[in-house]
Amino acid sequence: MLFSDLRYDYVRTWLTRLDEAPFEKIERIYRELEAQGRKAIASTSVKPQKIAVKRAADMRYVGQEHAVTVDLPLHMFTRRDRDGIKRLFDEMHELRYGTCAPAERAEIVSLRATVAGLMRKPPLAKIKRGERAPPKAAFTGKRAVYVGPSGFRQAPTYQRAALLAGNRIKGPALIEEHASTTVLLPGDACEVDGYGNLVIAVAGA
């Protein structure tokens, strides 16, 4: 949550053929949606570093029922690049359905605008580096853990806050902290990275 930006998404239904869509009206609708987003950000109690705007459109081939959302770079509108918009739609349709029809007409179903207030991010602090084996201070004992068909097995338990970067733990094991417990099943392998994240390789993956 500390790294999240303010983000507001708006959509306006506007069914029209792409080759008939007037760019003046498209631009007006997008600017109205973006103005709503800027107003929403201004009404908050925080001040972002800058505001970023993204545009997209839900599009489909004429006669289709389902639409795909296509991200549209802002330069598409300054250049009034209708062919470029159609090309992006064809590419997205190919990606989504495995086929496209460049010769078929396309239509816009709705216009989408995203307005984001980009926030200053807090600095990331690295934790102290240790050996491959967790320090003795992190080990808190053993506990019987149910691991499936083989029943219960004794598993070591560790205090997450005491783990160091580079520590490695093989399952079965439990890594405990104030609000949660991370379970390593037999065959799982965990390594603590430089920021204290638990990077787990699940058995068989």
C-alpha positions in Angstrom: 0.0 0.0 0.0 2.9 2.4 0.7 4.0 2.0 -2.9 0.6 2.5 -4.5 -0.2 5.5 -6.6 -3.6 7.3 -6.7 -5.5 5.9 -9.6 -8.9 6.6 -11.1 -10.4 4.7 -14.0 -13.3 6.1 -16.1 -15.3 4.6 -18.9 -17.8 6.1 -21.3 -19.9 3.9 -23.6 -19.7 5.3 -27.2 -20.6 2.8 -29.9 -19.3 4.0 -33.3 -17.4 2.6 -36.3 -13.7 3.3 -36.1 -13.5 4.6 -39.7 -16.4 7.0 -39.0 -15.4 8.2 -35.6 -14.6 11.9 -35.5 -11.3 12.6 -33.6 -12.7 15.9 -32.3 -15.5 14.0 -30.4 -13.1 11.3 -29.3 -10.7 13.9 -27.9 -13.5 15.8 -26.1 -14.8 12.6 -24.4 -11.3 11.7 -23.2 -10.6 15.2 -21.9 -13.9 15.1 -20.0 -12.9 11.8 -18.4 -9.4 13.0 -17.6 -10.8 16.2 -16.1 -12.8 14.0 -13.7 -9.7 12.2 -12.7 -7.7 15.3 -12.1 -10.5 16.8 -10.0 -10.7 13.6 -8.0 -6.9 13.7 -7.3 -7.1 17.4 -6.4 -9.8 16.6 -3.8 -7.5 14.2 -1.9 -5.4 15.1 1.1 -2.1 14.1 -0.6 -0.1 15.8 -3.3 1.4 13.5 -6.0 4.7 14.2 -7.7 3.0 14.2 -11.1 -0.1 13.1 -12.9 0.0 10.5 -15.6 -2.8 9.8 -18.1 -3.5 6.7 -20.1 -6.1 6.0 -22.7 -7.7 2.8 -24.0 -10.8 1.7 -25.9 -13.0 -1.4 -25.9 -13.1 -2.5 -29.5 -14.5 -5.3 -31.6 -15.0 -6.3 -35.2 -18.4 -5.1 -36.6 -20.9 -7.9 -35.9 -19.0 -9.3 -33.0 -20.5 -9.5 -29.5 -17.4 -9.4 -27.3 -14.9 -6.5 -27.2 -11.2 -6.4 -26.2 -9.6 -3.5 -24.4 -6.8 -1.8 -26.4 -4.2 0.5 -24.9 -3.9 3.6 -27.1 -0.7 5.8 -26.9 -1.5 9.5 -26.7 0.4 10.2 -30.0 -2.3 8.2 -31.8 -4.6 11.1 -31.2 -2.2 14.0 -32.0 -1.5 12.3 -35.3 -5.1 11.2 -35.8 -3.7 7.8 -36.6 -6.8 5.8 -37.4 -4.9 3.0 -39.1 -2.5 2.8 -36.2 -5.5 2.3 -33.8 -6.9 -0.4 -36.0 -3.5 -2.1 -36.2 -3.2 -2.2 -32.4 -6.7 -3.6 -32.1 -5.8 -6.4 -34.6 -2.7 -7.2 -32.6 -4.7 -7.4 -29.4 -7.4 -9.5 -31.0 -4.7 -11.9 -32.3 -3.1 -12.1 -28.8 -6.5 -12.7 -27.1 -8.1 -15.1 -29.5 -5.3 -16.4 -31.7 -6.7 -14.8 -34.9 -7.4 -11.4 -36.4 -9.0 -9.9 -39.5 -7.1 -6.8 -40.7 -9.5 -6.4 -43.7 -12.6 -6.3 -41.5 -14.1 -3.1 -40.1 -13.8 -2.4 -36.4 -15.9 -0.4 -34.0 -15.4 1.3 -30.7 -17.7 0.2 -27.9 -16.4 2.4 -25.1 -13.6 4.8 -24.3 -11.5 4.4 -21.2 -9.2 6.9 -19.3 -6.9 6.2 -16.4 -5.6 9.2 -14.4 -2.9 8.4 -11.9 -1.3 10.6 -9.3 2.3 9.2 -9.0 3.4 9.3 -5.4 6.9 9.6 -4.0 8.0 6.1 -3.0 9.5 5.4 0.4 13.1 4.1 0.3 13.7 0.4 0.4 16.0 -0.7 3.2 18.1 -3.8 2.9 18.4 -6.2 5.8 21.7 -7.5 7.2 23.4 -10.4 5.3 24.0 -13.7 6.9 25.3 -17.2 6.1 23.5 -19.9 4.2 22.2 -21.4 7.5 19.7 -19.2 9.5 21.2 -17.8 12.7 20.5 -19.6 16.0 18.5 -16.6 17.2 15.9 -17.3 14.4 15.3 -20.9 15.4 12.4 -21.2 17.8 11.9 -25.0 18.1 10.1 -27.8 16.4 6.4 -28.6 15.8 4.4 -31.5 14.4 3.1 -30.5 11.0 0.6 -32.4 8.9 2.1 -32.8 5.4 -0.5 -34.9 3.6 -0.6 -38.7 3.0 2.6 -39.3 5.0 1.0 -37.8 8.1 2.7 -35.6 10.7 6.4 -34.7 10.6 8.5 -32.7 13.0 9.3 -29.3 11.4 11.6 -26.6 12.6 10.1 -23.2 13.3 11.8 -19.9 12.6 11.1 -16.3 13.6 11.0 -14.3 10.3 12.2 -11.0 11.8 15.5 -12.7 12.9 16.3 -14.2 9.4 19.1 -12.6 7.4 19.6 -12.1 3.7 21.0 -15.3 2.1 19.5 -17.7 4.7 18.1 -20.8 3.1 15.5 -23.1 4.6 14.3 -26.5 3.3 10.8 -27.8 4.0 9.1 -29.0 6.0 9.4 -25.8 8.1 7.4 -23.0 9.5 8.4 -19.3 9.3 6.4 -17.3 11.8 5.7 -13.6 12.2 3.2 -11.5 14.0 0.3 -11.7 11.6 1.0 -14.9 9.5 2.8 -18.2 9.2 4.6 -19.3 6.0 4.4 -23.0 5.5 7.2 -24.9 3.6 6.1 -28.4 2.6 8.5 -31.2 2.0 10.6 -30.4 -1.1 10.0 -26.7 -0.9 13.1 -24.5 -0.6 13.1 -20.9 0.6 15.8 -18.2 0.3 15.7 -14.8 2.0 16.5 -12.0 -0.4 18.2 -8.7 0.4 15.0 -7.0 1.3 13.7 -9.7 3.6 11.3 -11.3 1.1 10.9 -15.1 1.2 11.6 -16.4 -2.2 10.1 -20.0 -2.3 10.7 -22.7 -4.9 7.7 -25.0 -4.6 8.5 -28.7 -4.9 8.1 -29.9 -8.4 7.7 -26.4 -9.9 
